Amino acid sequence: MKQILLFFFFSVSVFSQTKKDTLIIPKKDTLFIAKDTIKQPIDSAFFTDKDLKVIDSLLVDEKFSSALLDTLEYIIDDKDIIGNTNLVLTTDLLKQRLSVLNENTPFNLAYNPALEKVINSYLKYRRKYYPALMAKAKYYFPMFEQYLDQYDIPLEMKYLAIVESALKPRARSRVGASGMWQFMYGTGKQFDLKVSSYVDERYDPLKSTIAACKYLSQLYKIFGDWDLALAAYNSGPGNVTKAIKRSGGYKNYWNIRPFLPRETAGYVPAFYATMYIFEYSEEHKIYSDLPKFFDFQTDTIQVKRTISFDQISEIINVDERGFNIFKSFL
């Protein structure tokens, strides 16, 4: 069967410009296919459901692989899972597993129908991204756990960095939140992260982790609940306080959820779902890729004067190719 090559004209190429700055605009609702080198217009009805699924998968791939990741793309909005009845695991089995997790964590992992939809959506549509995430986690999680333990924060909070940035230190959202823990400019400065024209410590995995621990500790002191501390990390303590008042004084996340900003309403379930998938990955036959680096293979030194990468390469015996591999890993 002959393959049909589809040419899509996106916004970058929709308008072509001549030397005289005259815009040439293609006819509305017209697409072209190339078959045996003959171009002919086709209707949008040409696309089958299979074609549309392929297009959707390419868009999701771009969101996960883009260096300019908008962290909110990891979070599934309620509107995206309404009507989703595709169950990867049964309700009874999920209740049993959540109950086991709930007994061993300070987070409230009780069964909730909304959480069930999120978990099933991640397992069905995003499972292929977890092996790479788990490989990165083998490098970053030991670092996170060291400081989470130091600040007396539940070790499960390490999964927050996945929800925030998919473990990409150079992640930056549309609103300017930056780094693995997605600090805004003002919040970063508040927790001793240097942000200037020369340096932005929000992108430093180590220093931003310490800042995140300080911020989470402060939020827990305010609310006395780790679920609410999570919600406040995303939307700010003011919005969580308002949601508590509007709910009639409830201090349980699921009770105040309808009164939180829409983004935050999906934020905590995304955290729960990530925790579940990592803890039960083997049961779902999700296995980590082989990490390119492990935490124990790295160390930190203080540099007090200007040095070149050639000098570094000579001392640690890692050539330029090695640096490029490490950059691609980050």
N, C-alpha and C positions, 0 to 999 in steps of 0.2 A: 504493500500500500504506500503510495507516494506521500511523503511528508509535506505538509503545508507550512510555510514560514510566515508568521504573522509579524507585520511591522506596526509598532505602536508609536504614534507621534505624541510625546509627552509635552508638558508646558515649555520645556527648554527648546524643543524643536518645532513647536506648532507654528510659531511665527518666524519666518526667515526674512532677512533684511537685505535689500540691495544697496549699492553704493550711494544711491540717491535717498536713502532712508525711507524707501517706500515699502510698506508692509504687505506681504503676500499671505493671504489667509486662506487655508484650505476650506472647501465647502463643508458646511455643518453636517454632523452625523455621518461623515464619510470616512471609512477605513479602507485600506488596500491590502490585498494578499498577493504574494508573488508565487505563481504556479506556472512552471515552464516558461519563466521570464515574461509572462503576460500579466499586467496589472489590471485589476478590475475592481470597482467599488462593491463593498458588501454591507449588509445590514447588521446591526448589533445582535440581531436574533441568531446570527451565524454561530455564536459561542454556545457550546453545550455546557451542562453543569460540570462536566469533567474539566473543560477548559477553564471555567471560572475558579474551580478549586486549585488548579495549578497556579493561576494568577495570584490568588490569595496566599498560597504557600510561599511564592516568591516575595511578596510584600512582607510577610512575617519574617522570612529569612533576612531581608534587608534590615529590618528593625533590630534583629538580634545580632547581626554582624557589623552594623554601622559603628564606626569609631565615635560618632556623635550621638550616642544612645540617649534617647529621652527615657529616663528611668520609668516613667509611668506606663510605658508600653508593656512592662512586665505584668502590670496589674490588669486583671480582667474586670471590666465594668459590668454591673448588673445587666445593662441593656444588651450586652454581648452574650449572655448565658440564659436569657429568658427563653423558655421553651426547649432548652437543651435537655433531652431525656436520655441521652446516650450514656449508659452506666458502664464504667470500666470495672467497678467492684460493687457488690451488693450493699444495700443500706445496713443490713445486720452486721456484715463484716467490718464496714467502716466504723460503726458504733463501737464494736469490740476493740478495734485498734486504737481509736481515739481515746477510749476509756483507759487503755494501758498507758498511752502517752500522758494523759491527764494526771495519772497517779504519780508520775515522775517528773513533773514540771510545774513551776509556779504559774504558768499561763493557763487560761481557761479554755481547754480544748474539748469541751462538751460538744456533742453532736448538734448540728444545726443544718436545716435543709439548704440554706444559702451556701454554707461551707462545703456541703456535699457537691453542689453544682460546680464550685470553683475547683475542687480537687479532681472531679471527673473531667472537667474541661482541660486542666493542665495535663492530666495523664493521657487524654485522647489526642490533643492537638499540639502539645509542646514537649512530649517526652523525648524527642530526638535532640533537644537542646541540653538535657540534663547531664549526659556523659561529659560534655566539655565543661559545664559548670562544676561538676564534681571534681574534675581534674584540677581546676583552679582552686577549688576549696581545699584540696590537700596541701596547697602552698599557703593560702591565706588563713585558714581556720586556726592553725596552731598559734599564729600571731594574735588573732582576735581573742582566743581563749585565755592567753596569758594576761591580757589587760582586763578582760571581763571578770576574771577571777580576782585580779588585784583590786578592782572597784566593787567587788561583791555584787556583780550583775549576773543573772542566769546565763549559763554558757549557750543556751539555745538562741540568745540574742544575736549570735553570729549569722543566723539566717537572714537577719534584717539587711545585711549588706547585699544579699542576692536580690531582694525585693527593691532596694534602692538603686543599685547600679549594675546588677548581674556580674558583680565582681570586676568591674572595669575601672581602674584608678583614674582614667582620663574622661570618664563620663561627664556630660554636661547637659542639663535639661534646658528646655526652651525658656524657662524663667530665670536661668542663671545658677541654679543649684549645681555644685561641682564636686567631683571626686567620688570615691567609693561610698562615702557616707552621705553624700549629697548635701553639703552645707551651703546655705546662702551666705552672701558676703558678710552681713551683719552678725549672723550667728557664729560664723567661723571666727571673726574677730573677737566676739564675746568669750569664746573658749580657747583663746590664745593661739589661733592659727594666723600666721603672717600672710597677708594678702597685699601685694604691691605690684608695681610695674615690672619688678625683677623676679619675684618669687610668689608662688601661690601654694601654701602648705595644705590647702584643701585636697590637692592631688597627691600628697604624701601619705601612703597607706598607713604607716606607723603613727605619725602625728595626728592624722584625722581619726584613727581608731581611738586614741587617747581622748581626743576632743569629744567623740561620740559617747564614750563611757562617762565622761563628766556630765554631758548633757542628759543622758538617760538616767544617771543617778539623781540629778536635780529634778527631773520630771517625776521620778518615783517618790521622792520626798513630798512633792506637791499632791499627788493623787493616791499614793499608797497601793497602787495596783499596776502590774506590769502591762496588762492589756491596754489600760488607759494611757500609760506612759508611751506605748507604741503609737497610739492614735495621736497623742500630742506631739510626738516626734515629727509626724507628717504634717499636721495641720496647725500646730501651735497650741500651747496650754489654754489660751483664751477661747478657742473654738470648742475645746473639750469641756471647759467649764460652762460655756453657754449651753452645750448639748445636755449636760447633766441637769441644769436648771429647767430647760424646756421639756425634759423627759419626766419631770416631777420629782427629781432628786435621786433617780437611779444612778448607781455607780458601777453598773455592769455594761461591758461594751455592747452586747447585743441589744440591750434596752435603750441605749443612747444612740445606736447606729443610725436610726432614721433622721436624727437631728444633726448629724455630722455632715460636713461638705461631701459631695458625691465622691470625690477622689479618695477621701479617707475611708468612706464606707467600704471600698474594695481593698483598702490597704492592709488592714489586719487579717482578713480572710486569706489574702495572698501570702502573708507571713505564715499563717497556720498551715496552708496547703503546702508551702515549701518545706516546712518542718516535717510534715507527714511524709512527703515524697522522699526526702533524704533519709528519714528513719526507716522507711519501708521500701527502699529502692530495690533490694534484692527480691522481695516478694513480687514486685512488678517487673522483674527482669530488666532493671535499669542499672547498668554498670558503668563505672567511671572509665573515661579514657585514661591512657597512661600520661601522667603529668610530665611536662617538659622540665620542671624544676620542683624540688621539694624545699620546704622551709629550712631544714637542717643543712642544706647545701649553700646557704647564703649567710652573710654576716654584715655588720655595719661598722664603718670606720668614720672618724672625723677628719675632714680635710681642712687645713688652715691656710692654704695658699692655692693659687691657680695652677691646675694641672691639665694636661691634654689627655684625650682618650688613647693616644699612642703610648703615653707613659703608663696609663692604667693597664692597657693591653699587655705591655711588657712585663709588668709586675705580676699580674694574676694569670698570665698565659692564656688569655682569651682573645681571639682575633676579632676583627670587625664583624665577621659573620655571626660570631657568638653574641655580640651586642644586639644585632638585628633580630636574632631568634628571641632574645629576652624581651625586646621591645614588642615583637609580635605577640608574645605571650601575655604581656600586660594589656 
